[in-house]
Amino acid sequence: MLRNGFVGSIALLLQAATAAQGEPVDMLLCLAADVSESVTAGEYDLQRQGHAAAIEDAEVVSIIAAGLHGKIAVLYVEWADQLQQHADVDWQIIGDPASARAVADKIRNSASPPWIGMSVRNTSTSQVVEYCLRRFQTAPAVARRRVIDISSDGTNNVGARIDRVRDLAVSQGVVINALAIEDSLAPFPDGTHTRPDGGLVRYFETNVVGGPGAFVQVAGGYASFGEMIRKKFILELASLN
């Protein structure tokens, strides 16, 4: 009788520990959308709508549901310089069409960052990576796979060196993927921010992405953003099955 009571107590402790850690999911995914000065109002809307449409895409939801736990947790953050990270859509669990639609609607209807419309909004990719690393600790779920999904049309031009922050993330077991948005309508006369030497894809491959299976997807401007982010989701989620 004592043994049975002891075993029961251990089981309750294990259940409590699991609950304290959070709900098990197949991936923690931090979606980081660049809304710095190089992103026009129209491009901003295309980026937001593209993320929402990709999340509720039937193929994307089907792949999520086929995972071991059949669900992922998603955080959507819009970012610019070191002090500008805006996550109006906090961690959400996606596991079926209904939850995917709910998250997509939250993204479409979320409040815009307070700095939208300001004339100076630099690009600190390194800071948003650090932000996502901190936010993984606040997720209401746990997963062996943690991914930071960056979409951006330019280089890291303020804050810490992105390659050093990338290496820090990788050392913690985090994967960083990127969607390089080429041919943006950037208000930079010399074009070095959005068209660095060697091209934007090479810049992301060399400095930003990292971890097992990390990759750079390319969008030929914001008009193709929605379809390319959908394809990017599919590539990221394929590793779950």
Rosetta blueprint (number, residue, H / E / L):
1 M L
2 L H
3 R H
4 N H
5 G H
6 F H
7 V H
8 G H
9 S H
10 I H
11 A H
12 L H
13 L H
14 L H
15 Q H
16 A H
17 A H
18 T H
19 A H
20 A H
21 Q H
22 G L
23 E E
24 P E
25 V L
26 D L
27 M L
28 L E
29 L E
30 C E
31 L E
32 A E
33 A E
34 D E
35 V L
36 S L
37 E L
38 S L
39 V L
40 T L
41 A H
42 G H
43 E H
44 Y H
45 D H
46 L H
47 Q H
48 R H
49 Q H
50 G H
51 H H
52 A H
53 A H
54 A H
55 I H
56 E L
57 D L
58 A H
59 E H
60 V H
61 V H
62 S H
63 I H
64 I H
65 A H
66 A L
67 G L
68 L L
69 H L
70 G L
71 K L
72 I E
73 A E
74 V E
75 L E
76 Y E
77 V E
78 E E
79 W E
80 A L
81 D L
82 Q L
83 L L
84 Q L
85 Q E
86 H E
87 A E
88 D E
89 V E
90 D E
91 W E
92 Q E
93 I E
94 I E
95 G L
96 D L
97 P H
98 A H
99 S H
100 A H
101 R H
102 A H
103 V H
104 A H
105 D H
106 K H
107 I H
108 R H
109 N H
110 S L
111 A L
112 S L
113 P L
114 P L
115 W L
116 I L
117 G L
118 M L
119 S L
120 V L
121 R L
122 N L
123 T L
124 S L
125 T H
126 S H
127 Q H
128 V H
129 V H
130 E H
131 Y H
132 C H
133 L H
134 R H
135 R H
136 F H
137 Q L
138 T L
139 A L
140 P L
141 A E
142 V E
143 A L
144 R L
145 R L
146 R E
147 V E
148 I E
149 D E
150 I E
151 S E
152 S E
153 D L
154 G L
155 T L
156 N L
157 N L
158 V L
159 G L
160 A L
161 R L
162 I H
163 D H
164 R H
165 V H
166 R H
167 D H
168 L H
169 A H
170 V H
171 S H
172 Q L
173 G L
174 V E
175 V E
176 I E
177 N E
178 A E
179 L E
180 A E
181 I E
182 E L
183 D L
184 S L
185 L L
186 A L
187 P L
188 F L
189 P L
190 D L
191 G L
192 T L
193 H L
194 T L
195 R L
196 P L
197 D L
198 G L
199 G L
200 L H
201 V H
202 R H
203 Y H
204 F H
205 E H
206 T H
207 N H
208 V L
209 V L
210 G E
211 G L
212 P L
213 G L
214 A L
215 F L
216 V E
217 Q E
218 V E
219 A E
220 G L
221 G L
222 Y H
223 A H
224 S H
225 F H
226 G H
227 E H
228 M H
229 I H
230 R H
231 K H
232 K H
233 F H
234 I H
235 L H
236 E H
237 L H
238 A H
239 S L
240 L L
241 N L
